[in-house]
Amino acid sequence: MELISTHFCKAANVGYHGNLFGGTMLGWLDEAGAAYAAQCCDTPRMVTVRMGETLFKKPVRPGHLIKIYGEVVRCGTTSITVSLEARRHSVYNGTQVIACSSELVFVRVDGDGEAIPLSDKVKAKYDYLKSKS
């Protein structure tokens, strides 16, 4: 997996129990995943069509540094699926624990928002994934 974004959990991001709002984490995952999908597919025209099961494994509190990592797990005709992990990173010793994980599917769209095929160059880049499934 490669690092795709970093966030600080601030006091404004937490709820009554002192933990990061789940919706904030989902927003961070969606934004990071969309940017990653756009980068992988050589186009800014990628939209979220599915967020798979999202597991919140560890709490995130103010002052925690969150690093989001991603990797492409599938590439279809018009879509790409990315696996994301949000890791709580210790600035003191460099250790990381997975706070949250999910798989997101993004689709390439035209100016009208209709799905269009990924380029042959992109499909070729991820052709090796077909042998894994």
N, C-alpha and C positions, 0 to 999 in steps of 0.2 A: 504494500500500500504506500501511496505517496502523500505527503502533507499537502493539503489544499487550502486550509484557512486556519486562523488562530483568533480566539476571542477571550476577553476577560469577562468573568462573571462579576457584575456590579450589583450594588445594593438595590438598584432600581429593577433588576432582573429577577428578584426573588419574591416568593409568596409568604404566607403567614408562618410557615414552618421553617423559614430560613433557607429553603432550597430553591434552585433555579426553576422557574416556571417551565413546564414541559413544552408549552407552546413556543417559548423562546428558543428552546433547543431545536424543536422541529423547524422553526424558521431558519436557524443557522444551518441545519442539515440541508434544507431545500435550496438555500442560496448557494452554499458551497457545492452541492451536487450539480446545480444548474451551471455554475461557472466551470466546473470540471468537465461536464458533458459537452459544453460549448467548445472548450479547449480540445477535447479528444476528437470531436466531430468537425473541427475546422469551420464552425459557423456559430454566430450568436443566436440563431433562431432555434433554440431548444426550449421546450416547455415540459413541465412536470405532468405526467399522466397517472402515475401511481407511486404511492409510498407504501412499501410493504410493512410487515409487522415491525414495530419499533420497540426495542427493549431498553428500558431505563435501568441500568445495572448498579450504578453508584450515584450518590447524591453529589450535586455541585453547589458550592456555596460561594458567597462573595469573596473575591480575591483569588479564586481558582482560575488557572489558565486552562482553556480548552483548545485542543488541537484536533482538527478534523482531517482524517485520512480517508482516501478513497482509492478504489480500483475498479476497472471495467470487468464485469463478469459475463456479460452477454452483449452481442451486437446483432440486431435484426435488420430488416429491410429499411424501416423508418425510425427505429428506436435503438436506444442503448440503455443497458441496466448497469448501475453502479452500486457497489457495496460501500457503505460509509461507516466509519467508527469515530465517535467523539471521545477523545481520551483526555482525562484529567492529568495535566502535566505538572510535576513538582519542579519549581524553579530552583529549589535548594539542592536536589540530588539528581535531577533528570529522569526520575522514574515516571512511568505512566501507567494508569489503570483505565480500562474501558468504562466510560460512564454511560454510553448509549451507542446502539448500532441499528442500522436499517439498510434496506435495499430500495433504491428509487429507480423508476423508469422515466426516461425523457425521450420525447419525440421531436424530430426535426419538422418544422412547419414553414409554409410559404407566407407571403404577405397577408393572406386571408385567414391564416390560422389553420390551414388544412395540412395534414401530414404529407410529406414528400420524402422520397428515398434519400438515404445517406449517400454520400459520394462513394464511388468505387474505391477510391484511395483509402477512405476510412474503413470500409468493409474489409479490404485487403489487410489493413493494419491489425484488425482483430479476428482475422480468419482462424487463427490458432485456437480461439476459444471454442470453435465448433467441435474440435476433437476432444475437448474436456467434458462435453455434455453427453 
